Amino acid sequence: GGITGGATDIAIQAEQFAVIKKEMFRLNAEFTGQTLERIEADSDRDRWFTAAEALEYGFVDHIITHANFNGSAS
């Protein structure tokens, strides 16, 4: 997806994107325990996390190290 249309349409879509982005940052800060400022700074560019980094950052609650074929995990 991208932003298309006339100047007015593009302005409206850009504003909607900014509102959604701000709410996404707020929710990420709330659920990870990170500050809003850190979430905004860390979201400035693509950032990839290892499982351990995601745990430390607060994106995940635990790391599954082994999953059985019957669906249970440990």
C-alpha positions, 0 to 999 in steps of 0.5 A, spaced: 500 500 500 501 507 499 498 514 499 495 515 492 490 521 489 490 528 489 493 533 494 487 533 498 487 526 499 494 525 500 494 530 506 488 526 509 491 520 508 498 522 511 494 525 517 490 519 518 497 515 518 500 520 523 494 519 528 495 511 527 502 511 528 502 515 534 497 510 537 501 505 535 507 508 539 502 509 545 500 502 545 507 499 544 510 504 550 504 501 554 505 494 553 512 494 553 514 498 559 518 502 555 518 510 554 514 513 549 520 517 547 524 510 546 519 507 542 519 513 537 526 513 537 527 506 536 521 506 531 525 511 526 528 505 522 527 498 521 529 494 527 530 487 528 530 483 535 532 476 537 528 472 541 532 474 547 532 482 545 524 482 544 524 479 551 528 484 554 525 490 550 518 487 553 515 485 546 514 478 548 513 475 555 517 468 554 521 464 549 519 458 547 525 453 546 522 447 544 515 445 541 512 438 540 508 436 534 502 435 539 502 443 539 504 443 546 510 448 548 516 448 553 
